[in-house]
Amino acid sequence: MADIANLVEELSKLTVLEAADLVKQLETKWGVSAAAPVAVAAAGGAAAGGAAAAAPAAAKDTFDVILVSLPADKKIAVIKAVREVKAGLGLAEAKALVEGAPKPLLEGANKADSDAAKKKLEDAGAKVEIK
């Protein structure tokens, strides 16, 4: 387990460009594509968003956090903030989400989580809406 912890620590030090290059090299070496899981996750998120929109809005206790836009010079900071807000999101997925703005970041979050996510993203330079 110590080797895995060291590997995680080393990978955390990579720049965005280095991480993208690593992904490409691993895809080539292993003959896989990292894009397929992203497409499945995006399709699942769209279906969940449609179901949430169809639900009646009685007492609003769940919120959607939408990443609206960001300045180009704040892109890396926003990617880091997105990865903090959305646990388990890889670097490539976070980058794709940020570059595809406007996109939903959190769906069905409680008030505290949605407010915390909005603050973290706005501090990084992004424009965010809560619906």
N, C-alpha and C positions, 0 to 999 in steps of 0.2 A: 504493500500500500504506500510506502514511502516513495517509491518510484513514481507512482501515479500523482502523488501530491507535488513532487518536483516537476513533473511534466506539466501539470496545470499551472504551476507558478511560472514556468518558462513561457508557456503559451500566452499567459496574461501579459507578458512584456512585449508581445508582437504589436507592430503598428497595423493599421487597417490594411494597408497595401501588402504587408508581409503575410497577414492572415489570409487575404484573398489568394495570394500566390500559393500558400500552403494548401488551401482547399483545392485549387486547380491541380496541384501536383498529386494530392491524395486521390482525387477523382481519376486521374490518368493511371496512377499505379494500381488502384484497386478496381478500376473499370466500373465505377458507380457515378451517380450524379447527385449532388446535394440539392438540386433544384426540385426534384420530385416531392420530398416532404414539405417544402415550402408551399407548393401548389395545393397539396392536400390540406394543409393547415389553413390556407387562405380560403379554400372552398368551404371547409367546415365553419370557419368564422363568418363567412357570408351567410350560410344557412342559419347559423345561430342568431345573427343580426336580424334576419328576416323574421324569425320566430319572435324575437323580442319586440320588434316593431308591431307585430300583429297583436300582441298582448295588450289588454286594456290598461290605460294609465290611470289607475285609481289613486293610490298613495305611492308617490315616487320614492322608492327605497333602493332602487338600483339605478346605476348611471353608466353611461358609455363615455369613455375618454377618447376623443378624436384628435389625432395629430393633424393639424390643418396645414401648417407650413413652417419653414425655417429658413434663415439666411444661410447662404452657401458657406460662409466662413465659420458657422457654428455647427456644421454637419457632424464632425467627430464628437463634439460634446453632447449633441443630441443623441447620437447612436449609443454612447455610454449611458446616458440617462434612460433611454428606452430599455437597455439591457438590465438596468437596476429596477425599473418599474415592472417589467414583464419577466419574471423569473423563468429560467430555463431556456431563454431565447439565445440562440447562437449568434455569433458576429455577423455571419452572412444573412441570416434572417432579419436581424435588427437593421442592417444596412438596407436590405430590400424594402423593409417597411418604411424606413425614413425616406428613401428615394421615391417611394410610391405615394407620398403624402398628397392629398389628404386621405388618411386611412384610420380606421378604428384601432386603438391600441389596447384598451381594456373594454370589455363588454360585461354588463351586469355587475359591476363593482359597487360596493357600498359607498356611502357618502365620504367616509374618512379616507378610504383607499383612493377614491377618485380625486379628492382634493389634494392628497399627498402627491399623487402622480402628476397632477396639473402643476403644482408648485415646482416639483423637481424638473419637469420638462421646460417650464417657462424660465427657470433659473439657468438652464442650459442654452436658452435662446430660441426655443420653439414657440409657435403659436398653437394653443390648445383650446378645444371646446369641450364642454361637458354637456351631454344631452340626457 
